């Protein structure tokens, strides 16, 4: 359930910033998030900070010099 909600959220961010390969972008953001571990993700969700954290990942990935977006 969390993953589906996050996929929609990431897609909306990607569409806003006109990301060319949206599916790859979603997968990369989710990979970065899930590398932090389940406990970290559940703690962010409990504190209502998960979407804020995902947004920061999305934007930093877009502005990264090494990123493909």
N, CA, C and O of each residue as an XYZ file, in Angstrom:
276
protein
N       0.831     -1.192      0.000
C       0.000      0.000      0.000
C       0.875      1.255      0.000
O       0.596      2.209     -0.725
N       1.911      1.250      0.799
C       2.807      2.406      0.857
C       3.494      2.601     -0.491
O       3.651      3.732     -0.952
N       3.901      1.515     -1.117
C       4.638      1.602     -2.381
C       3.754      2.179     -3.480
O       4.203      3.025     -4.253
N       2.510      1.734     -3.557
C       1.596      2.243     -4.596
C       1.357      3.740     -4.421
O       1.359      4.493     -5.396
N       1.151      4.170     -3.171
C       0.953      5.601     -2.907
C       2.189      6.402     -3.293
O       2.086      7.482     -3.874
N       3.360      5.858     -2.964
C       4.602      6.560     -3.289
C       4.842      6.608     -4.799
O       5.346      7.605     -5.316
N       4.485      5.540     -5.502
C       4.654      5.544     -6.957
C       3.820      6.649     -7.598
O       4.290      7.343     -8.499
N       2.599      6.809     -7.137
C       1.732      7.869     -7.669
C       2.318      9.238     -7.333
O       2.351     10.135     -8.175
N       2.774      9.383     -6.105
C       3.359     10.654     -5.654
C       4.608     11.006     -6.469
O       4.767     12.145     -6.907
N       5.481     10.031     -6.667
C       6.711     10.249     -7.443
C       6.373     10.546     -8.906
O       7.007     11.395     -9.532
N       5.381      9.852     -9.444
C       4.957     10.112    -10.828
C       4.487     11.542    -10.999
O       4.818     12.201    -11.985
N       3.714     12.021    -10.034
C       3.229     13.400    -10.109
C       4.377     14.402    -10.057
O       4.358     15.405    -10.772
N       5.360     14.143     -9.229
C       6.535     15.026     -9.158
C       7.293     14.969    -10.484
O       7.702     16.000    -11.016
N       7.476     13.762    -11.011
C       8.172     13.604    -12.287
C       7.460     14.295    -13.433
O       8.102     14.880    -14.305
N       6.133     14.232    -13.436
C       5.370     14.912    -14.481
C       5.493     16.419    -14.350
O       5.569     17.133    -15.349
N       5.511     16.898    -13.118
C       5.645     18.340    -12.896
C       6.982     18.858    -13.431
O       7.045     19.921    -14.049
N       8.047     18.093    -13.185
C       9.372     18.498    -13.646
C       9.697     17.966    -15.040
O      10.821     18.130    -15.514
N       8.741     17.338    -15.693
C       8.874     16.817    -17.061
C      10.065     15.866    -17.214
O      10.909     16.040    -18.093
N      10.112     14.872    -16.349
C      11.169     13.859    -16.401
C      10.946     12.991    -17.637
O       9.842     12.482    -17.833
N      11.972     12.811    -18.479
C      11.792     12.079    -19.737
C      11.468     10.588    -19.558
O      10.568     10.084    -20.231
N      12.151      9.889    -18.699
C      11.896      8.449    -18.499
C      11.343      8.256    -17.084
O      12.084      7.998    -16.136
N      10.039      8.386    -16.977
C       9.367      8.426    -15.685
C       9.463      7.110    -14.921
O       9.623      7.120    -13.700
N       9.370      5.987    -15.613
C       9.440      4.691    -14.926
C      10.812      4.466    -14.293
O      10.903      3.998    -13.158
N      11.869      4.795    -15.018
C      13.221      4.671    -14.467
C      13.407      5.603    -13.277
O      14.033      5.242    -12.280
N      12.859      6.790    -13.394
C      12.947      7.784    -12.321
C      12.254      7.271    -11.054
O      12.806      7.378     -9.959
N      11.054      6.719    -11.202
C      10.325      6.180    -10.052
C      11.119      5.070     -9.382
O      11.242      5.042     -8.158
N      11.652      4.165    -10.175
C      12.399      3.041     -9.626
C      13.657      3.500     -8.906
O      14.011      2.945     -7.866
N      14.329      4.498     -9.440
C      15.548      4.986     -8.794
C      15.247      5.674     -7.472
O      15.980      5.499     -6.499
N      14.169      6.457     -7.432
C      13.778      7.116     -6.185
C      13.405      6.073     -5.139
O      13.825      6.172     -3.986
N      12.618      5.075     -5.534
C      12.225      4.027     -4.587
C      13.431      3.219     -4.118
O      13.493      2.822     -2.954
N      14.385      2.973     -5.009
C      15.598      2.251     -4.623
C      16.374      3.027     -3.571
O      16.822      2.452     -2.579
N      16.533      4.312     -3.778
C      17.238      5.150     -2.802
C      16.510      5.122     -1.469
O      17.141      5.034     -0.416
N      15.188      5.195     -1.510
C      14.408      5.181     -0.281
C      14.539      3.849      0.448
O      14.787      3.825      1.654
N      14.375      2.751     -0.267
C      14.379      1.445      0.383
C      15.767      1.000      0.831
O      15.880      0.065      1.624
N      16.817      1.644      0.347
C      18.154      1.360      0.852
C      18.306      1.819      2.301
O      19.190      1.345      3.016
N      17.452      2.732      2.730
C      17.495      3.228      4.110
C      16.947      2.206      5.106
O      17.279      2.270      6.290
N      16.124      1.273      4.655
C      15.608      0.220      5.522
C      14.154      0.437      5.914
O      13.647      1.558      5.898
N      13.503     -0.652      6.263
C      12.083     -0.617      6.602
C      11.792      0.176      7.861
O      10.799      0.901      7.923
N      12.651      0.046      8.871
C      12.417      0.764     10.125
C      12.430      2.269      9.908
O      11.598      2.988     10.462
N      13.360      2.737      9.116
C      13.461      4.168      8.810
C      12.204      4.650      8.085
O      11.669      5.714      8.399
N      11.742      3.871      7.126
C      10.560      4.240      6.352
C       9.316      4.264      7.230
O       8.507      5.186      7.137
N       9.162      3.257      8.078
C       7.996      3.208      8.963
C       8.014      4.338      9.985
O       6.965      4.868     10.353
N       9.205      4.702     10.438
C       9.311      5.831     11.369
C       8.918      7.140     10.694
O       8.214      7.959     11.286
N       9.369      7.340      9.460
C       8.969      8.541      8.719
C       7.463      8.574      8.489
O       6.833      9.624      8.616
N       6.892      7.427      8.151
C       5.445      7.369      7.915
C       4.684      7.672      9.203
O       3.676      8.378      9.170
N       5.148      7.152     10.326
C       4.486      7.387     11.609
C       4.527      8.863     11.990
O       3.607      9.362     12.637
N       5.578      9.557     11.596
C       5.728     10.979     11.909
C       5.200     11.887     10.797
O       5.399     13.100     10.848
N       4.535     11.319      9.802
C       4.002     12.061      8.647
C       5.078     12.861      7.918
O       4.844     13.991      7.492
N       6.252     12.266      7.782
C       7.355     12.931      7.091
C       7.844     12.144      5.881
O       8.842     12.511      5.261
N       7.150     11.072      5.548
C       7.606     10.219      4.448
C       7.536     10.947      3.112
O       8.488     10.892      2.334
N       6.431     11.627      2.832
C       6.314     12.328      1.555
C       7.308     13.477      1.448
O       7.818     13.753      0.362
N       7.588     14.146      2.554
C       8.599     15.210      2.529
C       9.967     14.647      2.177
O      10.706     15.244      1.393
N      10.305     13.503      2.752
C      11.590     12.873      2.490
C      11.677     12.415      1.025
O      12.704     12.603      0.373
N      10.602     11.820      0.520
C      10.573     11.365     -0.869
C      10.697     12.558     -1.816
O      11.384     12.474     -2.834
N      10.044     13.652     -1.488
C      10.152     14.853     -2.331
C      11.597     15.341     -2.392
O      12.084     15.718     -3.458
N      12.281     15.334     -1.248
C      13.687     15.757     -1.239
C      14.541     14.841     -2.099
O      15.425     15.308     -2.818
N      14.284     13.534     -2.030
C      15.029     12.590     -2.881
C      14.776     12.913     -4.354
O      15.706     12.953     -5.160
N      13.516     13.141     -4.691
C      13.145     13.425     -6.082
C      13.866     14.659     -6.617
O      14.441     14.629     -7.706
N      13.832     15.727     -5.855
C      14.435     16.980     -6.312
C      15.956     16.868     -6.368
O      16.577     17.338     -7.321
N      16.552     16.255     -5.365
C      18.010     16.102     -5.379
C      18.467     15.219     -6.535
O      19.528     15.448     -7.115
N      17.673     14.219     -6.864
C      18.010     13.365     -8.000
C      17.929     14.137     -9.308
O      18.727     13.912    -10.217
N      16.972     15.041     -9.401
C      16.838     15.851    -10.612
C      18.003     16.818    -10.781
O      18.468     17.042    -11.899
N      18.474     17.386     -9.689
C      19.532     18.387     -9.775
C      20.937     17.827     -9.602
O      21.911     18.580     -9.598
N      21.045     16.526     -9.459
C      22.344     15.882     -9.313
C      23.115     15.958    -10.632
O      22.548     15.734    -11.702
N      24.375     16.265    -10.552
C      25.201     16.333    -11.762
C      25.444     14.955    -12.354
O      25.664     14.819    -13.557
N      25.402     13.922    -11.498
C      25.636     12.564    -11.969
C      24.343     11.888    -12.414
O      24.392     10.821    -13.026
N      23.210     12.473    -12.126
C      21.926     11.885    -12.488
C      21.634     12.007    -13.971
O      22.187     12.856    -14.670
N      20.763     11.147    -14.423
C      20.410     11.134    -15.840
C      19.155     11.941    -16.125
O      18.601     11.871    -17.222
N      18.707     12.704    -15.141
C      17.442     13.406    -15.320
C      17.667     14.889    -15.296
O      16.717     15.660    -15.432
